[in-house]
Each structure stands twice: as C-alpha cells, then as structure tokens.
Amino acid sequence: MITPENIVRHELIGLHLKVSESMNKKVVGLAGRVIDESRNTITIEKTDGKETILIKEECIFVFTMPDGRHVRVDGKVVVSRPEDRIKKKFKRW
C-alpha cells in the first residue's frame, strides 16, 4: 500500500502530480496523471490529453495519494529506474 513514507520506493504510474518548483519555469504548475517513467524522466498526461515529459532532476513534485493526501517529493530523490528504486535504501527524504 502506498503511503507518504514509502512513496519514493513505490510505483508512481497512475498517481496525479503537480510541478511545484522547477529550474525550467515553463513547467511550473503543470499537472496531470503519470503515465510513464524512466530513469531520468516522468511522462504525464494533462487534462487536455496531451503528454508532457518532465525531467526528474529539475523538478519538485507534489503527488496526490489515492486517499487524497498530498506529498512533496524532490525529483532528485526519485532519479533511478523504478525497478531499482525498490532496492535502494533511503534516509528520511
């Protein structure tokens, strides 16, 4: 079960996210559902149906959990392949 404590080790596909901060000012405020993830990028589908690729290292995301809670995650923490993140040991991020 996904919780705010284990979100960085969990599958992100299917979660709703919003970009709260970024080095690229054009993507700040973008929101959508995560549809794909690679080592360095997250692809989201916006409400208009368009897909946007975000660079993880440049952004700070706010994920909406299935229960409605919001969790702020620095993209630098989740830079790795999803299958490798499960094995990683994280200090309190």
C-alpha positions in Angstrom: 0.0 0.0 0.0 1.3 3.4 -0.9 1.9 5.9 1.9 3.7 9.2 2.2 6.6 7.4 3.9 7.1 4.9 1.1 6.2 6.9 -2.0 9.8 7.2 -3.2 10.0 3.4 -3.3 6.6 2.8 -4.8 5.3 2.8 -8.3 4.4 6.3 -9.5 2.5 5.5 -12.6 -1.2 6.3 -12.1 -0.6 8.9 -9.5 -1.6 12.6 -10.1 1.2 15.1 -9.8 1.8 18.8 -10.0 5.1 20.5 -10.6 5.5 23.0 -7.7 9.1 24.1 -8.5 11.5 23.6 -11.4 14.6 25.0 -12.9 12.6 25.2 -16.1 10.0 27.9 -15.3 7.8 26.7 -18.3 6.8 23.5 -16.5 6.0 25.1 -13.1 2.3 24.5 -12.4 1.8 21.7 -14.9 -0.4 18.9 -13.6 -1.5 15.5 -14.8 -1.5 11.8 -14.3 1.8 9.9 -14.5 1.6 7.5 -17.5 5.3 6.5 -17.9 8.5 6.8 -16.0 12.1 6.2 -17.0 15.4 6.7 -15.1 15.5 10.5 -15.7 12.0 11.4 -16.8 8.4 11.3 -15.9 5.7 11.5 -18.6 2.4 12.9 -17.6 -1.0 13.2 -19.4 -2.5 16.6 -18.9 -6.3 17.1 -18.6 -6.4 18.1 -22.3 -5.0 14.7 -23.3 -1.5 16.0 -24.3 1.6 14.3 -23.0 4.5 16.1 -21.4 7.9 14.8 -20.4 9.4 16.2 -17.3 13.0 15.8 -16.2 13.0 14.5 -12.6 16.2 16.2 -11.5 14.9 19.6 -12.4 11.6 19.4 -10.6 9.9 19.3 -7.2 6.7 17.4 -7.5 3.5 17.3 -5.4 1.9 13.8 -5.7 -1.7 13.2 -4.8 -2.1 9.9 -2.9 -5.1 7.7 -3.6 -6.6 8.8 -0.2 -6.3 12.5 -1.2 -3.2 13.4 0.8 -0.5 15.5 -0.9 3.2 14.6 -0.7 6.0 16.8 -1.8 8.9 15.0 -3.4 12.2 16.4 -4.7 12.8 14.8 -8.2 16.4 14.2 -7.4 15.3 11.6 -4.8 13.5 9.5 -7.5 16.2 9.7 -10.2 16.6 6.0 -10.9 14.8 3.3 -12.8 11.5 2.3 -11.0 12.6 -1.3 -10.5 15.9 -0.1 -8.9 14.2 2.3 -6.5 12.6 -0.6 -4.7 16.1 -1.9 -3.7 17.5 1.5 -2.6 17.9 2.5 1.0 16.7 6.0 1.6 17.4 8.1 4.6 14.4 10.2 5.7 13.9 12.0 2.4 
